[in-house]
């Protein structure tokens, strides 16, 4: 049998999206201010970066739900990425190692955020079949074979999985499990069938 169980938890939490925007805004404000005050060759560029950081801060603090919405958030991420890459490229060309490293790392972080925050990938689920249990991507260890599972219980919309190493995982289900008694019986049968296959140090 195969079970795909959607959970209430989301892969990307709103405060994580907001934090990344604020990191970008702070980096732009500090960098823009330094360029504007100390670099006499491109002061207008520094002023533009400074202004971008200030505007981003105001929008994130005042219109957070709009900025972090699935349709608008990627637009801001692309703008942040273009600014970060521009500063990285100019710093690299001028052999400014420290800002080049900072904005190279920031650009990489924004690229990862663009991938990680994709709305289509934000729904998490638990996959259960004859091979074992595959937890959501937020779990430290996703794939847990039945030899590592001690018990699976579903009560009051909460799925609890106990493992042989005395750890456990607990998730709020987004939808009720149909015929949960049959589900628990299946899981219990898989646990008992694989109990004898455990290594001695699994007990």
C-alpha positions in Angstrom: 0.0 0.0 0.0 1.0 3.6 -0.5 0.0 6.6 1.5 0.7 10.3 0.7 -0.3 12.4 3.7 -0.3 16.2 3.4 0.8 18.0 6.5 -0.1 21.4 7.9 3.6 22.6 8.1 4.9 24.7 5.2 8.4 24.3 3.8 9.0 28.1 3.8 7.7 30.1 6.7 6.8 33.8 6.2 9.3 35.0 8.8 12.1 33.3 6.8 11.1 35.1 3.6 11.0 38.4 5.5 14.3 37.9 7.1 16.0 37.4 3.8 14.5 40.6 2.4 15.7 42.5 5.4 19.3 41.0 5.1 19.3 42.3 1.5 18.0 45.7 2.5 20.6 46.1 5.3 23.4 45.1 2.9 22.2 47.6 0.3 21.9 50.4 2.8 25.3 49.9 4.3 27.0 49.4 0.9 25.2 52.3 -0.7 26.1 54.6 2.1 29.8 53.7 2.0 30.0 54.1 -1.7 28.1 57.4 -1.6 30.3 58.9 1.1 33.7 57.5 0.3 33.8 56.7 -3.4 34.0 59.9 -5.5 33.9 58.1 -8.9 30.4 56.5 -8.6 28.6 58.4 -5.8 25.3 58.3 -7.8 25.5 54.6 -8.0 26.0 54.5 -4.2 23.0 56.8 -3.7 20.8 54.5 -5.9 21.8 51.4 -3.9 21.2 53.2 -0.7 17.8 54.3 -1.9 16.9 50.8 -3.0 17.8 49.5 0.5 15.7 52.1 2.2 12.7 51.5 -0.1 13.0 47.7 0.4 13.0 48.2 4.2 10.0 50.4 4.1 8.0 48.0 1.9 9.0 44.9 3.9 8.0 46.6 7.2 4.9 48.4 5.9 3.6 46.0 3.2 5.0 42.7 4.4 2.1 40.5 3.2 2.2 42.0 -0.2 6.0 41.8 -0.6 6.1 38.1 0.6 3.0 37.0 -1.5 3.8 34.2 -4.0 3.3 36.4 -7.0 5.2 39.5 -5.8 8.0 37.9 -3.8 9.9 36.4 -6.9 9.9 39.9 -8.5 11.7 41.4 -5.4 14.1 38.4 -5.3 15.1 39.0 -8.9 15.7 42.7 -8.2 17.8 41.9 -5.2 19.7 39.3 -7.2 20.5 41.9 -10.0 21.7 44.4 -7.4 23.8 41.8 -5.6 25.4 40.5 -8.8 26.1 44.1 -10.0 27.9 45.0 -6.8 29.8 41.6 -6.9 30.9 42.2 -10.5 32.1 45.7 -9.9 33.9 44.8 -6.6 35.5 41.9 -8.4 36.7 44.1 -11.3 38.1 46.6 -8.8 39.8 43.7 -6.8 37.8 44.6 -3.7 38.0 41.2 -2.1 35.8 41.8 1.0 32.7 43.2 -0.7 33.1 40.8 -3.6 33.0 37.9 -1.1 30.0 39.3 0.8 27.9 40.0 -2.3 29.0 36.7 -4.0 27.6 34.9 -0.9 24.5 37.1 -0.9 23.8 36.4 -4.6 24.1 32.7 -4.0 21.7 32.9 -1.0 19.2 34.8 -3.1 19.4 32.2 -5.9 18.8 29.5 -3.3 15.9 31.5 -1.9 14.4 31.7 -5.4 14.5 27.9 -5.7 13.5 27.2 -2.1 10.5 29.6 -2.1 8.8 28.3 -5.2 5.1 28.2 -4.4 4.6 24.9 -6.1 7.1 23.2 -3.8 5.8 24.7 -0.5 3.4 21.9 0.2 4.8 19.2 2.4 3.7 15.6 2.7 4.7 12.2 4.3 5.1 9.3 1.9 4.5 5.8 3.4 4.9 2.6 1.5 6.4 -0.9 1.8 10.0 0.5 1.8 9.4 2.8 4.8 8.5 6.3 5.6 9.7 9.4 3.7 9.3 12.5 5.9 9.0 16.1 4.6 12.1 17.9 3.3 12.2 19.9 6.6 13.1 16.7 8.5 16.8 16.1 9.4 16.5 12.6 8.0 13.9 12.1 5.4 14.0 8.4 4.5 13.3 6.1 7.4 13.1 2.3 6.6 10.7 0.2 8.6 13.6 -1.3 10.5 14.0 2.1 12.2 10.3 2.5 13.1 8.8 1.4 16.4 5.2 2.7 16.2 2.9 4.9 14.0 -0.1 6.4 15.7 -2.8 8.7 14.3 -5.0 10.5 16.8 -7.0 13.8 16.7 -5.5 14.9 13.4 -1.9 14.3 14.6 0.4 11.7 13.2 3.1 10.5 15.6 6.0 8.3 14.5 8.3 6.7 17.1 11.7 5.4 16.0 13.9 2.7 17.4 16.5 5.2 18.6 13.9 6.7 21.0 13.4 9.8 18.8 10.0 10.7 17.3 8.4 12.9 14.7 4.9 14.5 15.1 2.9 16.3 12.4 -0.5 18.0 12.1 -2.3 16.5 9.2 -3.8 18.8 6.6 -6.5 16.3 5.8 -8.0 13.4 7.9 -6.6 9.9 7.2 -9.4 7.8 5.7 -9.9 4.6 7.6 -7.1 5.4 10.0 -7.5 2.0 11.7 -6.6 0.2 8.5 -3.7 2.6 8.2 -2.4 1.9 11.7 -2.8 -1.8 11.1 -0.7 -1.6 7.9 2.0 0.4 9.7 2.0 -2.0 12.7 2.3 -5.0 10.3 5.3 -3.4 8.5 7.0 -2.6 11.9 6.6 -6.2 13.1 7.7 -7.7 9.8 10.9 -5.7 9.8 11.7 -5.8 13.6 13.8 -9.0 13.2 15.9 -7.3 10.4 17.2 -4.6 12.7 20.9 -4.5 13.5 21.8 -5.2 17.1 22.7 -1.6 17.8 19.3 -0.4 16.7 17.6 -1.7 19.9 
